[in-house]
């Protein structure tokens, strides 16, 4: 996963979707732990979501905060 930038809200939403999908497939939706190579990418994805969560409102903001909180709880014991 490489750093990407956005120029409008539709590109931002696409990036947010990519970050959420990566977090789900690498951390939340499976029974295995992420690899050591995936950990920095997961941390970057979580930070990106935290930095941009206020672009959303109401239910979208609530869902974003839930994803962030769930990811942080799951990744916390994996970071040394």
C-alpha positions as CSV (number, residue, x, y, z in Angstrom):
1,X,0.0,0.0,0.0
2,X,1.6,3.3,-1.1
3,X,0.8,6.8,0.0
4,X,-1.8,8.4,-2.2
5,X,-3.2,11.8,-2.2
6,X,-6.6,13.1,-3.2
7,X,-7.9,16.2,-5.0
8,X,-11.6,16.0,-4.3
9,X,-14.0,14.3,-1.9
10,X,-14.8,11.5,-4.3
11,X,-11.1,10.5,-4.4
12,X,-10.9,10.9,-0.6
13,X,-13.9,8.5,-0.2
14,X,-12.2,6.0,-2.6
15,X,-9.0,6.1,-0.5
16,X,-11.0,5.7,2.7
17,X,-12.7,2.7,1.2
18,X,-9.3,1.2,0.2
19,X,-8.0,1.7,3.8
20,X,-11.0,0.2,5.3
21,X,-10.9,-2.8,3.0
22,X,-7.2,-3.3,3.8
23,X,-7.8,-3.1,7.5
24,X,-10.7,-5.6,7.2
25,X,-8.9,-8.1,5.2
26,X,-5.5,-7.9,7.0
27,X,-6.7,-7.5,10.6
28,X,-10.4,-7.7,11.4
29,X,-12.0,-10.3,9.1
30,X,-9.6,-13.2,9.6
31,X,-8.3,-15.4,12.3
32,X,-4.6,-14.9,11.6
33,X,-2.5,-12.1,12.8
34,X,-1.0,-9.7,10.3
35,X,2.6,-10.1,9.3
36,X,5.4,-7.8,10.6
37,X,5.4,-6.3,7.1
38,X,1.7,-5.5,7.3
39,X,1.9,-3.8,10.7
40,X,3.3,-0.5,9.6
41,X,0.8,-0.4,6.7
42,X,-2.1,-1.1,9.1
43,X,-0.9,1.7,11.4
44,X,-0.7,4.1,8.5
45,X,-4.2,3.1,7.4
46,X,-5.6,3.6,10.9
47,X,-3.9,7.0,11.2
48,X,-5.3,8.0,7.7
49,X,-8.8,7.1,8.9
50,X,-8.4,9.0,12.1
51,X,-7.1,12.1,10.2
52,X,-10.1,12.1,7.8
53,X,-13.0,10.8,9.9
54,X,-14.5,14.2,10.3
55,X,-15.2,14.3,6.6
56,X,-18.1,12.1,7.5
57,X,-21.2,12.8,9.5
58,X,-23.9,10.9,11.4
59,X,-23.8,7.1,10.8
60,X,-20.7,7.3,8.6
61,X,-18.8,9.0,11.4
62,X,-20.0,6.4,13.9
63,X,-19.0,3.5,11.6
64,X,-15.6,5.1,11.0
65,X,-15.0,5.5,14.7
66,X,-16.1,1.8,15.3
67,X,-13.6,0.6,12.6
68,X,-10.8,2.7,14.0
69,X,-11.5,1.5,17.6
70,X,-11.8,-2.1,16.6
71,X,-8.5,-2.0,14.6
72,X,-6.7,-0.2,17.4
73,X,-7.8,-2.8,20.0
74,X,-6.8,-5.7,17.7
75,X,-3.4,-4.2,16.7
76,X,-2.3,-3.0,20.2
77,X,-1.1,-6.3,21.5
78,X,0.8,-7.0,18.2
79,X,3.0,-3.9,18.4
80,X,6.2,-4.4,20.3
